[in-house]
Amino acid sequence: MSRPAQPAVSEPATILGNWYANVLFWKPQVVLLVNERTLLPVLMPLAPAATLADRFPEALPIQGTAQTPGPSSQAGSAGSSPVGATE
């Protein structure tokens, strides 16, 4: 019995990378989202599921601002990149 081929995972478009989601059928239903790179967990209501992707950035506990690093910023300093910036 052969195993089905798994689709290739595309390169992440954001600085935090890829996320995994698991629906927890509790009352109320919630979704557990976990970041692949940092293992940051985010727990949020599932309903309405159709708007989950739109609501997810607002549920992140890290809210960054899209600012350009100034001349005093050094490359490689931890936490200097805004959330949602591309690599």
The 8 nearest C-alpha neighbors of each residue, nearest first, counted from 0:
[[1, 2, 3, 4, 5, 6, 7, 8],
 [2, 0, 3, 4, 5, 6, 7, 8],
 [1, 3, 4, 0, 5, 6, 7, 8],
 [4, 2, 5, 1, 6, 0, 7, 8],
 [5, 3, 2, 6, 1, 7, 8, 0],
 [4, 6, 3, 7, 2, 8, 1, 9],
 [7, 5, 8, 4, 9, 3, 2, 10],
 [6, 8, 9, 5, 4, 10, 11, 3],
 [9, 7, 6, 10, 11, 5, 17, 16],
 [8, 10, 11, 7, 12, 17, 6, 16],
 [9, 11, 12, 8, 16, 17, 13, 7],
 [12, 10, 16, 17, 13, 9, 14, 15],
 [11, 13, 85, 10, 16, 14, 86, 83],
 [14, 12, 85, 83, 16, 15, 84, 11],
 [13, 15, 16, 85, 84, 86, 83, 82],
 [16, 14, 13, 17, 36, 34, 82, 83],
 [17, 15, 11, 13, 14, 36, 12, 18],
 [16, 18, 35, 11, 34, 15, 19, 36],
 [19, 17, 34, 33, 35, 32, 20, 16],
 [18, 20, 33, 32, 34, 21, 17, 35],
 [19, 21, 32, 31, 33, 30, 22, 18],
 [22, 20, 31, 30, 23, 32, 19, 33],
 [21, 23, 30, 29, 24, 31, 20, 28],
 [24, 22, 29, 25, 30, 28, 21, 31],
 [25, 23, 28, 22, 26, 29, 27, 30],
 [24, 26, 28, 27, 23, 29, 22, 30],
 [27, 25, 28, 24, 29, 23, 44, 45],
 [26, 28, 25, 29, 44, 24, 45, 46],
 [27, 29, 25, 24, 26, 45, 23, 44],
 [30, 28, 44, 45, 23, 43, 22, 27],
 [29, 31, 22, 45, 43, 21, 23, 42],
 [30, 32, 42, 21, 20, 41, 22, 33],
 [31, 33, 20, 41, 19, 40, 30, 42],
 [34, 32, 40, 19, 39, 18, 38, 35],
 [33, 35, 18, 38, 39, 37, 36, 17],
 [34, 36, 17, 18, 38, 37, 33, 16],
 [35, 37, 34, 38, 16, 15, 17, 39],
 [36, 38, 39, 34, 35, 15, 33, 40],
 [39, 37, 34, 33, 35, 36, 40, 18],
 [38, 40, 34, 37, 33, 41, 35, 32],
 [41, 39, 33, 32, 38, 42, 34, 31],
 [42, 40, 32, 31, 33, 43, 39, 59],
 [43, 41, 31, 30, 32, 40, 29, 44],
 [42, 44, 29, 30, 45, 41, 31, 58],
 [45, 43, 29, 46, 30, 28, 42, 27],
 [44, 46, 29, 48, 30, 28, 47, 43],
 [47, 45, 48, 44, 28, 51, 29, 49],
 [46, 48, 49, 50, 45, 51, 44, 54],
 [47, 49, 46, 51, 45, 50, 52, 44],
 [48, 50, 47, 51, 52, 46, 53, 45],
 [51, 49, 53, 48, 52, 47, 54, 46],
 [50, 52, 54, 48, 53, 49, 55, 47],
 [53, 51, 55, 54, 50, 49, 56, 48],
 [54, 52, 50, 51, 55, 56, 57, 49],
 [55, 53, 51, 52, 57, 56, 50, 58],
 [54, 56, 58, 52, 57, 53, 51, 59],
 [57, 55, 58, 59, 54, 53, 52, 62],
 [56, 58, 55, 59, 54, 53, 62, 60],
 [59, 57, 55, 56, 60, 54, 43, 41],
 [60, 58, 61, 56, 57, 55, 41, 62],
 [59, 61, 58, 62, 41, 57, 56, 39],
 [62, 60, 59, 63, 82, 58, 56, 57],
 [61, 63, 60, 59, 64, 82, 57, 81],
 [64, 62, 81, 82, 61, 65, 83, 80],
 [63, 65, 66, 81, 62, 82, 80, 83],
 [64, 66, 81, 63, 67, 84, 82, 83],
 [67, 65, 64, 68, 81, 80, 69, 63],
 [66, 68, 69, 65, 80, 81, 64, 70],
 [69, 67, 72, 66, 70, 79, 71, 80],
 [68, 70, 71, 72, 67, 66, 73, 79],
 [69, 71, 72, 68, 73, 67, 74, 66],
 [70, 72, 69, 73, 68, 74, 76, 67],
 [73, 71, 70, 69, 68, 74, 76, 79],
 [72, 74, 76, 75, 71, 70, 68, 79],
 [75, 73, 76, 72, 79, 77, 68, 71],
 [74, 76, 77, 73, 79, 78, 72, 80],
 [77, 75, 74, 73, 79, 78, 72, 80],
 [78, 76, 79, 75, 80, 74, 73, 72],
 [77, 79, 80, 76, 81, 75, 82, 63],
 [78, 80, 77, 76, 81, 68, 75, 72],
 [81, 79, 78, 82, 84, 14, 77, 63],
 [82, 80, 63, 65, 84, 64, 83, 79],
 [83, 81, 63, 84, 14, 80, 62, 15],
 [82, 84, 13, 14, 81, 85, 15, 12],
 [85, 83, 14, 13, 82, 81, 86, 80],
 [86, 84, 13, 14, 12, 83, 11, 82],
 [85, 14, 84, 13, 12, 11, 16, 83]]
